[in-house]
Amino acid sequence: MNMTAGPAETAGAPDGRPLHGRVALIAGASKGIGRATAEAFAAAGAAVVVAARDTSALNLLAEHIQARGGQATAVGVDVSDANSVQGLVEATLATYGRLDAAFNNATDGPMPAPLADIDPGEFDLGIATNIRGTFLGMKYQIGAMLRTGGGAIVNMASLAGLTGVANLAAYVAGKAGIIGLTRVAALDYADQGIRVNCVAPGTILTHHLEAAGGEAQRRAAQAAPMRRIGRPSEVADVVVWLCSPGSSYVTGTVIPIDGGQNAGVKPPQMYRPGQPMDPAG
């Protein structure tokens, strides 16, 4: 057993920002959690490469980061296409010369429906973006990181990948697969300076939940023991921490960001056995 300490993940940050001088790649960065994470990486001092299919949104994000004094480059990508993902990593190296951190966040798939009602092509889309997209991202990110002594990768799973959710067969299968890939990659490269972890958010106030309206948001908040919805920035903060020196001995883990949902059930109201429940609570 190797009893020596691992390589120190020091960024040499003269301005106190933990990722000063580092380069971070965010796939699926055009909106929501991906956008918030790109902004958080930039605030932590990293130069960021933001990637997604929506290049218009990416360009606006890059301009926003640059206006705040950060470094940002926008690159269009299809995460299910090997040549596209390889080109994304090559563009990162050509622009900044290295890759230190990556967040694989892109997702797609069918609308909610019972399993037997899902179109096979739509199911395949969910698997292609989640499992294949994460595999391809790590395949090329790891190669780039090995050239400069290591790095950190965070993959986007979901609480649904840990527990299952009705009507979301492709999504649940995809996120569960991402958790498996994360663990294997962490083991494969643990002794080569690369850490790989996974975040599993619960209900977060992204554009999807915003569009669903107030009643959907109220019900989602009640499902969490903390009785509120999470913010994209709360996920972003965990991702950045997992790529920072502060988590240098953390790899192969799945971190729920869910207000306590993964811990168990916290009913809004309890009853005493053999007694009627008080309607007023």
C-alpha positions in Angstrom: 0.0 0.0 0.0 1.3 3.4 -0.9 1.3 5.4 2.3 2.6 8.7 0.8 0.4 11.7 0.4 -1.0 12.4 -3.1 0.1 15.4 -5.3 -0.9 18.7 -3.7 -3.6 20.4 -5.7 -2.3 23.9 -5.3 -3.4 26.6 -7.7 -0.9 29.2 -6.6 -3.6 31.8 -6.3 -2.2 35.3 -5.6 -5.7 36.8 -5.4 -7.1 34.1 -3.1 -9.2 32.5 -5.7 -8.8 28.7 -5.5 -8.8 28.0 -9.2 -6.6 30.8 -10.3 -4.5 29.7 -13.3 -6.7 26.6 -13.9 -8.9 25.8 -17.0 -12.4 24.4 -16.6 -14.6 22.9 -19.3 -18.4 22.9 -18.8 -20.5 20.8 -21.2 -24.2 21.8 -21.2 -23.5 25.3 -20.2 -26.1 27.3 -22.1 -28.6 27.7 -19.2 -29.6 26.5 -15.7 -27.1 24.6 -13.6 -24.5 24.6 -16.4 -24.6 28.3 -16.8 -24.4 28.9 -13.0 -21.5 26.5 -12.8 -19.6 28.3 -15.5 -20.0 31.6 -13.7 -18.9 30.0 -10.4 -15.8 28.5 -12.0 -14.9 32.0 -13.4 -15.5 33.6 -10.1 -13.1 31.1 -8.5 -10.4 32.2 -11.0 -10.6 29.6 -13.7 -10.6 30.3 -17.4 -13.7 28.6 -18.7 -14.7 26.9 -21.9 -18.5 26.8 -22.2 -20.0 24.2 -24.5 -23.5 23.2 -25.7 -25.5 23.1 -28.9 -27.0 26.6 -28.4 -24.1 28.7 -29.5 -26.0 31.9 -29.3 -26.6 31.4 -25.6 -23.0 30.4 -25.1 -21.7 33.5 -26.8 -23.8 35.6 -24.5 -22.6 33.7 -21.5 -18.9 34.1 -22.5 -19.4 37.8 -23.0 -21.1 38.1 -19.6 -18.1 36.4 -17.9 -15.6 38.5 -19.9 -17.4 41.7 -18.9 -16.8 40.7 -15.2 -13.1 40.3 -15.9 -13.0 36.6 -16.5 -11.7 34.4 -19.3 -14.3 32.5 -21.3 -14.5 30.8 -24.7 -17.7 29.4 -26.3 -17.6 26.2 -28.4 -20.5 24.4 -29.9 -20.7 20.7 -29.3 -22.9 17.6 -29.7 -21.9 15.4 -26.7 -23.2 12.3 -28.4 -20.8 12.6 -31.3 -17.2 11.5 -30.7 -15.6 13.8 -33.2 -17.5 16.8 -31.8 -16.4 16.0 -28.2 -12.8 15.4 -29.3 -12.8 18.7 -31.1 -14.1 20.5 -28.0 -11.2 19.2 -25.9 -8.7 20.0 -28.6 -10.1 23.5 -28.9 -9.7 23.9 -25.1 -6.1 22.9 -25.4 -5.4 25.1 -28.4 -6.9 28.1 -26.6 -5.5 27.6 -23.0 -2.9 24.9 -23.3 -4.3 22.7 -20.6 -7.4 21.2 -19.0 -7.7 21.0 -15.2 -11.5 20.6 -14.5 -14.5 19.4 -16.4 -18.3 19.3 -15.6 -20.3 17.0 -17.8 -23.8 18.4 -17.5 -25.5 18.0 -20.9 -28.8 16.0 -21.0 -31.7 15.3 -23.3 -34.5 12.7 -23.7 -38.2 12.1 -24.0 -41.0 13.9 -22.3 -42.4 12.1 -19.2 -44.5 9.0 -20.0 -45.1 5.5 -18.8 -42.3 3.2 -20.0 -44.3 1.3 -22.6 -45.4 4.6 -24.2 -41.9 5.9 -24.8 -40.7 5.9 -28.4 -37.5 3.8 -28.8 -35.8 6.6 -30.7 -36.5 9.0 -27.9 -35.2 6.5 -25.3 -32.0 6.1 -27.3 -31.6 9.9 -27.3 -31.7 9.9 -23.5 -29.1 7.2 -23.3 -27.0 8.9 -26.0 -26.8 12.3 -24.3 -26.5 11.0 -20.7 -24.4 7.8 -20.8 -22.6 8.1 -24.2 -22.1 11.8 -23.7 -20.6 11.4 -20.3 -18.4 8.5 -21.5 -17.1 10.5 -24.5 -16.6 13.6 -22.3 -14.4 11.7 -19.9 -12.6 9.7 -22.6 -11.1 12.9 -24.1 -11.0 15.0 -20.9 -8.9 12.3 -19.1 -6.4 12.2 -22.0 -5.9 15.9 -21.9 -5.6 16.0 -18.1 -3.0 13.2 -18.0 -0.7 15.4 -20.2 -0.4 18.0 -17.4 -0.4 15.8 -14.3 -4.1 15.3 -13.5 -7.3 17.1 -12.9 -10.9 16.7 -11.6 -14.1 15.7 -13.4 -17.6 16.1 -12.1 -20.5 14.3 -13.8 -24.2 15.4 -13.5 -26.4 12.6 -12.3 -29.7 13.2 -10.4 -31.5 12.0 -7.3 -33.6 10.1 -9.9 -30.5 8.0 -10.7 -30.4 6.9 -7.0 -34.0 6.3 -6.3 -36.1 6.1 -9.5 -39.0 8.3 -10.6 -42.1 7.2 -12.4 -42.5 8.2 -16.0 -38.8 9.0 -16.5 -37.4 5.7 -17.7 -34.8 7.1 -20.1 -33.7 9.8 -17.6 -33.5 7.5 -14.6 -31.5 4.9 -16.7 -29.2 7.5 -18.0 -28.5 9.1 -14.7 -28.0 5.7 -13.0 -25.5 4.8 -15.8 -23.6 8.1 -15.2 -23.2 7.1 -11.6 -21.7 3.7 -12.7 -19.4 5.4 -15.2 -18.2 7.8 -12.5 -17.2 5.1 -10.1 -15.3 3.1 -12.7 -13.4 6.1 -14.0 -12.6 7.2 -10.4 -11.0 3.7 -9.8 -9.3 3.6 -13.2 -7.4 6.9 -12.6 -7.2 7.3 -8.8 -3.5 6.7 -8.8 -2.8 8.9 -11.9 -3.8 12.3 -10.4 -7.4 12.4 -11.8 -10.4 12.5 -9.5 -13.9 11.8 -10.7 -17.1 12.5 -8.8 -20.8 12.9 -9.4 -23.5 15.3 -8.1 -27.1 14.1 -7.8 -29.4 17.1 -7.5 -33.0 16.9 -6.3 -35.5 19.6 -7.3 -33.7 22.7 -8.5 -35.3 25.9 -9.7 -34.1 25.7 -13.3 -36.1 27.0 -16.4 -38.1 23.8 -16.5 -39.5 24.3 -13.0 -39.9 28.0 -13.5 -42.1 27.3 -16.6 -44.2 24.8 -14.6 -45.5 27.5 -12.4 -46.1 28.3 -8.7 -48.2 25.2 -7.8 -45.5 22.8 -9.2 -42.9 24.7 -7.3 -44.9 24.5 -4.1 -45.3 20.8 -4.4 -41.7 20.3 -5.2 -40.7 22.3 -2.1 -42.9 20.2 0.1 -41.3 17.0 -1.2 -37.9 18.0 0.3 -37.3 17.8 4.1 -35.9 21.3 4.0 -39.3 22.4 2.5 -37.7 24.5 -0.3 -36.4 24.2 -3.8 -32.7 24.3 -4.5 -30.9 27.0 -6.5 -28.6 26.4 -9.4 -25.9 28.2 -7.6 -26.1 25.7 -4.8 -25.2 22.9 -7.2 -22.5 25.0 -8.9 -20.8 25.6 -5.5 -20.5 21.8 -4.9 -19.2 21.2 -8.4 -16.5 23.9 -8.0 -15.5 22.5 -4.6 -15.1 19.0 -6.1 -12.7 20.5 -8.6 -10.8 22.5 -6.0 -7.8 21.8 -3.7 -10.3 21.5 -0.8 -11.6 18.1 -2.1 -8.2 16.7 -3.0 -8.9 13.3 -1.3 -12.4 12.9 -2.6 -13.0 10.6 -5.6 -15.6 8.1 -6.7 -18.4 9.6 -4.7 -22.0 10.7 -5.4 -23.2 13.8 -3.6 -26.9 14.4 -3.4 -27.9 18.0 -3.4 -31.5 17.6 -2.5 -32.5 19.2 0.7 -32.5 15.9 2.5 -34.7 13.8 0.1 -32.2 11.0 -0.3 -32.0 10.6 3.5 -35.6 9.4 3.8 -39.2 10.7 4.2 -40.3 13.7 6.3 -44.1 13.7 6.1 -45.7 17.2 6.3 -47.9 15.8 9.1 -47.7 12.8 11.4 -50.5 10.8 13.0 -50.7 8.9 16.2 -51.6 5.2 15.8 -55.3 4.5 16.6 -56.2 8.2 16.6 -57.7 10.4 13.9 -55.4 13.0 12.3 -56.0 16.6 13.2 -56.9 18.3 10.0 -55.3 21.5 11.2 -52.0 19.7 11.7 
